[in-house]
Amino acid sequence: MKYGYHLVLVTKYRKKWGVELLEFNGEADHVHLLLDMHPNIMPSKFINNLKTVTSRLMRKEFAKHLAHFYWKPVLWTRAYCLLTTGGATIDTIRQYIEKQERPD
C-alpha cells in the first residue's frame, strides 16, 4: 500500500522566482508537489533531503540572481506543510494543484 501526500514548500523570504516550473505548480513564493511515496520512506527525511538538494542546486545555478534576494545560503524555510490525500482522490488534489497560479 502506498500513501499519497500533498507537499507545500515556501521559499525563505517568500520572493518570486525566475524559474519555469514544469512538473509541479505553485504561486510566486511557494510550490505544490503531489507525491506518491512508499510507506517505508519517512516523509520528514525525504522532505529535508529534497529541500537541501534543490536549494543547493538552485543556488548554484541561479547564484547571481538569487544573491539579490537571499543573503544567506538558504532557499527554503524550515517549515513545510504536508497533507495526506486520504479523503480526496488523486485527481481532486491534482486539479487543485493545477489551478494554483504559475510562478512569475
C-alpha positions as CSV (number, residue, x, y, z in Angstrom):
1,M,0.0,0.0,0.0
2,K,1.3,3.5,-0.9
3,Y,0.4,6.8,0.7
4,G,-0.4,10.0,-1.2
5,Y,0.9,13.3,0.0
6,H,0.4,17.0,-0.9
7,L,3.5,18.9,-0.1
8,V,3.8,22.7,0.1
9,L,7.3,24.3,0.3
10,V,7.8,28.0,1.0
11,T,10.9,30.0,0.0
12,K,12.8,31.5,2.9
13,Y,12.0,35.2,2.2
14,R,8.9,34.5,0.0
15,K,10.5,36.1,-3.1
16,K,9.3,35.4,-6.6
17,W,11.4,33.0,-8.7
18,G,12.6,33.5,-12.2
19,V,12.1,29.8,-12.9
20,E,9.5,28.0,-15.0
21,L,8.1,25.1,-13.1
22,L,7.2,22.2,-15.4
23,E,6.2,19.2,-13.2
24,F,4.5,20.8,-10.3
25,N,2.8,24.1,-9.6
26,G,2.6,26.9,-7.1
27,E,2.5,30.6,-6.6
28,A,5.1,33.3,-6.7
29,D,6.5,32.4,-3.3
30,H,5.8,28.7,-2.9
31,V,5.4,25.4,-4.8
32,H,3.0,22.5,-4.6
33,L,4.0,18.9,-5.2
34,L,1.9,15.8,-5.5
35,L,3.9,12.8,-4.3
36,D,3.3,9.1,-4.3
37,M,5.5,7.8,-1.5
38,H,6.3,4.2,-0.4
39,P,5.3,3.8,3.3
40,N,9.0,2.8,4.2
41,I,10.1,6.3,3.4
42,M,10.0,8.8,6.3
43,P,8.3,11.9,4.8
44,S,10.3,14.3,7.1
45,K,13.7,12.8,6.0
46,F,12.6,12.8,2.3
47,I,11.4,16.4,2.5
48,N,14.5,17.7,4.3
49,N,16.7,15.9,1.7
50,L,14.6,17.3,-1.1
51,K,14.8,20.9,0.3
52,T,18.6,20.5,0.8
53,V,19.3,19.2,-2.7
54,T,17.0,21.6,-4.5
55,S,18.3,24.6,-2.5
56,R,21.9,23.7,-3.3
57,L,21.2,23.1,-7.0
58,M,19.2,26.3,-7.5
59,R,21.6,28.5,-5.5
60,K,24.4,27.1,-7.6
61,E,22.7,27.5,-11.0
62,F,21.0,30.9,-10.2
63,A,23.6,32.3,-7.8
64,K,23.8,35.7,-9.3
65,H,20.0,36.2,-9.5
66,L,19.3,34.8,-6.0
67,A,22.0,36.8,-4.3
68,H,19.8,39.9,-4.6
69,F,17.1,38.2,-2.6
70,Y,18.7,35.6,-0.4
71,W,21.7,36.9,1.6
72,K,22.1,33.6,3.5
73,P,22.8,30.3,1.8
74,V,19.2,29.1,2.4
75,L,16.3,28.9,0.0
76,W,13.5,27.2,1.9
77,T,12.1,28.0,5.3
78,R,12.5,25.3,7.9
79,A,8.7,24.7,7.9
80,Y,6.6,22.9,5.4
81,C,3.0,21.7,5.1
82,L,2.5,18.0,4.4
83,L,-1.1,16.8,4.0
84,T,-2.2,13.3,3.3
85,T,-4.5,12.9,0.4
86,G,-6.6,10.4,2.4
87,G,-10.2,11.6,1.8
88,A,-9.6,13.2,-1.6
89,T,-8.9,11.4,-4.8
90,I,-5.6,12.0,-6.5
91,D,-7.5,13.6,-9.4
92,T,-9.0,16.1,-6.9
93,I,-5.6,17.1,-5.5
94,R,-4.1,17.2,-9.0
95,Q,-6.9,19.6,-10.1
96,Y,-6.2,21.8,-7.0
97,I,-2.5,22.0,-7.7
98,E,-3.1,22.7,-11.4
99,K,-5.3,25.7,-10.5
100,Q,-2.6,27.4,-8.5
101,E,-1.0,30.5,-10.0
102,R,2.1,29.8,-12.0
103,P,5.2,31.5,-10.6
104,D,6.4,34.6,-12.5
